[in-house]
Amino acid sequence: MEILKELQQRGFVKQIIDEDELGRKLHQEKITFYVGFDPTGSSLHVGHMLPIMVMAWLQRAGHRPIIVLGGGTAMVGDPSGKDKTREMLTPAKVQKNLEAMRPQFARFLDLDNALMLNNADWLLPLHYVSFLRDIGKHFSVNRMIKAEGTRQRLEREQGFSFIEFNYHLLQSYDFLHLHKEYDCSLQVGGDDQWFHFCGGVELIRRETGKTAYGFTIPLLATADGKKMGKTEKGAVWLNPELMSPYDFYQYWVNVQDNDVIRFMKLYTFLPLEEIQEWGQLQGADLRKAKQKLALEVTTLVHGAEEAQRVQEAARKVFSGGTAADMPCVSVALPMAFGDLICAAGLAQSKSQARRLIKGNAIKMDYGEGKTAITHHETICTQAGNLWAGKKRCVKIIDAA
């Protein structure tokens, strides 16, 4: 199957510049493409996995990826979809984050046949007046004001700093620089970047007379409308120090029924024909598809051995046993269950903990079967396994 059609069938493509020509080019030629990543954190998360999966598919089809880490643009901050100006990062912090991300990219990509660049290398040395003269002349202020991200900020009267207003020029210039230096002709990224993609393609046309392309990836939400990769504990990180492989596996095995096949297409390399077979499962059997999804994604992120280990640990826990890999929390007992639920990370607030108890979702297993907790002031006096519903379990250790 042609690679662009494969990506479209899997749900990776939202908006695209010159679809027919790009499809032909990807099928008949070997091109260089790039994806930009924000280095404001020390780890990638599930949201980053979509563009990384696209990069992996394109690299497997013979195309060369460029990972552009925005060390320069991070000092400005992308205003797209943001309610306020981002905190500025120091160059040292940006560099530390870049180094932390490299082994995570290596899980998905052959970095020996890819480029990993920091746009600070070409943005920071720019002479500002010359940049405005040579690059700024190609951009319309009227068009920039009408961009969706700009319009939303202005309508909310939340302010829009001049340095943020320059971001569109800088990202467009990234594409031009990569086109000139590395013959890069395709940019891929989130759908909130569409305006910047168009700016880069137009800048390349004006400056070089050549054609460039871009396509965006949908901004993913779960079946209930929540942002993909968000949990009650926060983001779903790829770094095992920020999120254990066990918890990572549990995130995937607990996705909603309506999401499992869609996520298989996006987050695994399973053939579409096999995914279609998994999609035939119904009811309780769908749990098998979720376990397959969780195993495949955890293997990609943490390796096959670790994925098998946490899957076996999960089976032990949910068959009535215990496992060393299950999440645990050390607290000083005795403690009221309303406080214990929050301490275990099963609720973000005492009011949420009370709602869980009122909904008969909280049970405690001291090794003799589960006991329902009926009031938030009931005291937990000994260690055991604390359950929230049928899918979330935390081992309570007495630190007193």
N, C-alpha and C positions, 0 to 999 in steps of 0.2 A: 504494500500500500504506500502511496506517496505520503511523505512525512507530514505535509501540511494537512492533508485529509485525516491522517491518523490523529493529529493534535486536535482538529476540529471535532472529530467523533468522540474524543475523550472529554471534551468540554473545556479545552484550554484557551480557545480563541473567542474574544468578544468583539473588538473592532480591529479592522485591518486596512492597511494602505496598499492599494493595487493588488488585490487578492490573486487574480489570474496570473499576473506577471511574477509575483512572488512564488506562487505555487510551482510555476514552470522552472524558475531559477533554482529553487530548493531541490527539485526533482532531477534536474539536468546538470547542475553545477555544484561545486563545493565553495561555500561562502563563509565569511567571518561575520559573526553576530555578537551582540553584547547585551548584558543585563546589568543594571546598576543596583547597588545595595547600600542601604543607609547604615553606617558603622556606629550608630549612637548607642548600641548595646554590645555586651561582651559575648553574646550568643545569638545564633539564628533561632527562629521559632517556626512553628507549623505554617504560619503565613508566608514565610520565605520559601517553603518547600515547593509551592506551585511554580514560580519561575525557575527554581533549580531543576525541577523535574522536566520542564520544557528544555532547559539547556542540555540535560542528559539525553533526552530523546533526539535533539538536533545533533549532538555530538555523535551519538550512535549511528546516525544517518550520514556521518562523514563531514559535518560542518565544524568549524573551529569556534569555540566559545571564548569570549573575553568577559571576565568578571571585573566590573568596575566598582571599586569600593569608594564611596563618596567622601573621601577625607577632606576635599576642598569644599564641595557643596554642603557638607555637614556643618561647616562654619557659618553658612548662611541660613540653612534650614528650609526644607521644602514646605511651602505653605499649603499645598494641595490637601484639601480635606481637614485642615487643622483649624481649631478655633482661636489659637493664640500663637504667638511667636515662640519657637523652640528655644530651650536653653542652649547656649553656645558651648561647644566642646573645645578643649585645649588640643593642640596637635599631638601631645604625648598620650592623651586619653584615646584619641582616634586611632593612633598607631597600635596601642595595646589591644583595642577591640579588633582591629584588622588581623593581628597575629592570632587572636583567639578563634577567629572564624575560619582560618585556613584549613585546619584538619576536618572541620565540618563539611566544607565544600568537597574535600577529597573523598568523602563517603559516597558522593554521587558522580563526581566527574574525574576524568583522567587529567590531572593537572599538568602532567608532562606534555600533553597536547592541547593545552589551553593557556591563556594569558590571564594573569591576575594583576590588575593595575589599580593605582590610587590616583584619582583625578586631581588631588592636591599637587601632583608633580607637574601638571601643565596649567592648572588654574591659578595657583598662588604666584607664579612668576609673571603673570600677565601685567603689563603696564596699563593701568586702568583707563587713562584718557585714550590711549591707542586702541584698547579693546572697545570702548564705546564708539570710537570713530569707525573702526573697521567692521565690527560685528553688530553694534547697536543700530546702525543705519538700516539694517534689514528688518527690524522689528517695529510693528505698529503699536503705539500705546493704546489706541482705541481698541484694537483686537485683544490686547492683554487684559484690559479692564473688563472685557466681556467674557473672559474665561470663567468657567464654572466656579473654580476655587476662589478666584478673586471676587466674583460677584457675591458669593455667599458671605464672605468676610465683610464686604462693604455693606451689604443689606443688614447684617447683624450689628453693624457699627462697632465691631470688635477691633478695628484698627488693622493696618497693613503697612508694615515698615518698608522703607525704601530698599533696605538690603534684601528683604524677601522678594520685592518686585524684580530684583535682578536675577532671581533663581531661574526663571524661564530662559534667559539668555545663556546662563552658565550651562544648564543641561543641554540646550541646543548646541552649544559650542563643544561639549563633550563628544557628541555624535560627529560633528565636523572634524574634530581632532583625530578621532579614531578612524574615520573614513580616510583621511589624508595619510596617517601614519601606518595603519594596519589594513587598509582596504576593507574596512568594516562597512557592510551595506544594510544591516538589519538590526533594529533595536526591539527588545521584548521587555514587557513589564506590566505592572498592574494597571487596571483601567483608569485609575485616577491620574495616570501619567499621559493620557491621550493628547492633551494640548501640547505638552512638551515634546512628544514624539513628532507631532505635525510641525512644530517649530524647527526641530532638527532636520527633518527631511527637506523642508523648504529652504533652510540655510545652506544645506549641501547643494541643492539645485542652483541657488543664487551664486554661491561662491565657486562652484566647480562645474556646473552645467550637467552633473551626473545625477542618476536616480538612486534613491535609497528607499528603504521600506521599514515598516513597523507593524507590529500587532500587539494588542493588549490582552491581558488575562483577566477574566471576571474577578471582581472582588467577592470572595466566597463567604457565604453565610450558611449556617446549618438549617435544617428543615423547619425549625421553629423561629427562624429569623435572627438568631443570635450570630454575632461575629465569629467566624471560624477560628478555632485555636484558643478560645477563651474558656477558662474554667473558674470555679469559685476560688481557686487558689491563685489565679492569674494566668499568664501565657503558658502555652505548651512548648517548652524549650527543648532544643536538640542537645544541649549540653547536659550530660548526666549529673553534673554537680548542681545544676539548677532544678532539674526534674529527673527523678530516678527512672531507669529503664522500666521498672515495674509500673510506676504511675503512668509513664508514657504508653505502655502497652494497654493499661486499663482505660486510658482516654479513648483509644481506638475501638476496643472491644465493647465500649459502652455508647457508641454513637447511635443515633436514632435509626430505626428500621428504614426510614425513607432516604437515609443518607448513605447506607453502606455500599450500594452498587455504584453510586455516583463517586464516592471516595475511592473505590477500587480503581475506577478509570483514571482518576487524577493522581493518586498517591502510590500506585504500584505499576510495575512493568508487566503485569499479567496480560496475556493476549485478550483482546476483546471477546473472542469466541468463548474463552474460559469464563470470563466475567459474566457473559450472558447466561452460562450454565448456573453459576452461583445465584444469579437473579431469579432463577426458577424456584428457589427455596421459599417457603412460606412459614408463618407462625414461629413455633419454637425452633424449627430447623434453621431459621435465619441466623441463630446464634453461631452456627458453624461458619457462616459467611463472615460474621464479625470477627471471629477468632482468626480466620484466614487473613482478613484485612489487617488486623492488629499484628499478626506474625510477620507479614510482608513488610509493613512500614517500619516496625521495630528492627527488623533485619537490615533494612536500608540505613537506618540511623545509628544503630548500636552494634551491628554485626550479627551473623547467624547464631553463634554460640550463645551470646547474651540473650537474644530473642527467644531461643529455645528454653533457656533457663528460666526467664521470667514467665513464659507461658506455662511451664510446668508448675512454677510457684503459684500462679493464679489458679490452676486446676486444683491444687491442694487446698487452697483457702476456700474455694467455692464448693468443694466437695465435703466440707466440714472439718478439714484439717487446718494446720498452720504452716507457714513457710517463712524462712528467714528473710526473704526478699520483700514481703508485704510491708507497706508503710507502717511506721510505728511512731509513737510520741511518748516521751517520758514526762510524767507529771507527778506532782506531790499529792498523793491520795491521803485522806478522802477528799472528794470534790463533787459538787453538784453537777448533775448531768447537763444542765444548761450551759455551764462553763466548760465542761469537759468536751462537749460537741464542738465548741468554738476552738478549744485548744488543739483538738485533733484535726482541725481544718475541714470539718464536715459542714460547717456553717460559717458565714462571715460575720454574723451578729447574734446576740442573744435572742432577739426577736425572731430571727430565722430559725434558730435552734428550737424555740418554743413551738413554731409552726410545724417543724418536722416531728416533734414529739406529739403534738396534737393530731397530726395526720397518721399516727401509728407507724412512723417510718423508722424510729430508733429502737434498736435492740442491743442487748449486751450478752455476750457469750463467754461464760467463765470456764468453759470446757465441759459443760454438762447440758448443752443446748442453749438456744437463744431465749432470753427473757425480755419481754416488751417493757419499755420505759414509758410510764404514763404521765409523769410530771417533771417539770424542769428542775424542781428543787429536790428531787430524789437524789440521795447521796450514793456515789460509787465508792466502794471501800476497798476493792481489790482489782488487780490487773486482769485483763481479758481482751477479747476482740469486740470493738464497738462498730456496729453496723448502722448505716443510713440507707434504708431501702435494701434491695437484694444485690446491689452492684458495688456499693462502696463500703470498704471495711478498713479499719485502722486498729493496729495492735496497741493497746494501752499498757505502758510499763510504769510500775510504781517507783518513783524516784525518792520517795520519802525515806 
